Amino acid sequence: MTTRSGNEGGGGREIEEEEDEEKLRQRKLEEALEVKSLRRIISAYLNYPDAAEEDVKRYERSFRKLPPSHKALLSHYPSKFQKLRRCISVNSYFIFNMLQAFEPPLDMSQDVDDGCEDSHLEHEHSHHPFAKPDEACCGEGSSAMCQSLKGLTNNKEVITDGCHESAAASCLTELEDNRGTVECCGNYVNDTNGNVPSSSHDWLDPSIQMHVPLVDVDKVRCVIRNIVRDWAAEGQKERDQCYKPILEELDSLFPNRSEECPPTCLVPGAGLGRLALEISCLGFVSQGNEFSYYMMICSSFILNQTETVGEWTIYPWIHSNCNSLSDSDQLRPVSIPDIHPASAGITQGFSMCGGDFVEVYSDPSQVGFWDAVVTCFFIDTAHNIVEYIEIISRILKEGGVWINLGPLLYHFADMYGQEDEMSVELSLEDVKKVAFNYGFELEKETTIETTYTTNPRSMMQNRYFAAFWTMRKKSAPQGKQTSPLDN
């Protein structure tokens, strides 16, 4: 028998205590960085009206420089500038109501200035799932926090929860048990009676508002355009181009869905949540995954807080004077949402989980969990697309399906001045070869022409010839149950 002296035992405890202290310091630093990042995103939303006003002032300065004869031809312009200001005010009203409804998953009152270097946040994800050439990027999210939405049927509210990434496994266990809600870490936004608790919202105080670059405010404008794509009647054409083929494919692949044991479907890069919600309405246990806090704040508001169809009005096209057919086109209002999310017929277990796809779904609890994975304008957001495919294969059940629609506009390509920014940019042919290596078989493939958050009345329409495929994960040979990651 081996014995340990008191000194040896004490030394071991000291080492353990030091390790625990180091882990605690690391967690505090990560949370401080997270708070600083979230403050920056909230500040970008709050800076929206001032930045938009500066644009209008610039238009006015250019108008004043015109000779009198030219001004006479454009006598309606001063009136247009005032109309722009009214549109900006309406957008700002929507944004502020959205922020007031937001319950941060972090303590926003803490002081995070000391020792918190967040230079990586300046550039990380500057290309984002929603950053196509005709729009600003909407990056900046969280890999350390997981915000999930609980889907309740029977017209009840979709509830927001906050949890740490490590709780993702427990979230998905709830889904597997099919209990109708997804619980992460408690801290419910509403009480058992459905009442929202009062909040001082000190984090909205102008005194802690950060100065942010204009590129951050551009991300807010990007979100406004994405609202049209997902939650307005005007976005129906794009949804028919992108979402409808996916929904029809899921419907045909899972014809015998049951309420007792509905199939599970994951939607990485879910954005504002419409596709994940539509999949839930088909009778799937559907979970959307989104990285961007810009998107998460907005999707939570639309899913949780809207009470009627057309409750809000926004003016999504006012920020560009280019390629407009008329001022009335540019200044036209858009009503949202086009449906009431909580009354749409969602299946028990509908949820939205915030966090980095690679970090959240690399958890061992995810292996072989999902019947289907749907990626729409997502796979080209990867630093390493091979890793995305590897994880998709790993989390699918044997015989599970991967439905993909989108281009290969790699978002970290051409990151000039950032030598360490990893970007693996494969051709479509190589993407399919990698997928075959990870146990996928191609069942269907075609090309779909579509736009992305495009103004349907603009003189310029960027179009994609998006790859659309269905792949199935092959079953392992009898007696050999292994994961592609084991190879």
Secondary structure, DSSP 4 states (H G I P E B T S, - for coil): -----HHHHHHHHHHHHHHHHHHHHHHHHHHHHHHHHHHHHHHHHHHHHHHHHHHHHHHHHHHHTS-HHHHHHTTTHHHHHHHHHHHHHHHHHHHHHHHHH---SS-TTS---TT---HHHHHTTSS-TT--TTS-----B-SSEEEEEE--STTPPPEEEEEEGGGHHHHHHHHHHT-S---SS---SS-TTSPPPP---GGG-GGGPPP--HHHHHHHHHHHHHHHHHHSGGGHHHHHHHHHHHHHHHHHHSTT--SSSPPEEEEES-TTSHHHHHHHHTT-EEEEEE-BHHHHHHHHHHHHH--STT-EEE-TTTT--TT-S-HHHHT--EEE-SS-GGGS-PPTT-EEEES-HHHHHTSGGGTT-EEEEEEES-GGG-SBHHHHHHHHHHHEEEEEEEEEEE----TTTT-TT-TT---B---HHHHHHHHHHTTEEEEEEEEEEE-SS--TT-S----EEEEEEEEEEPPPPTT----GGG-
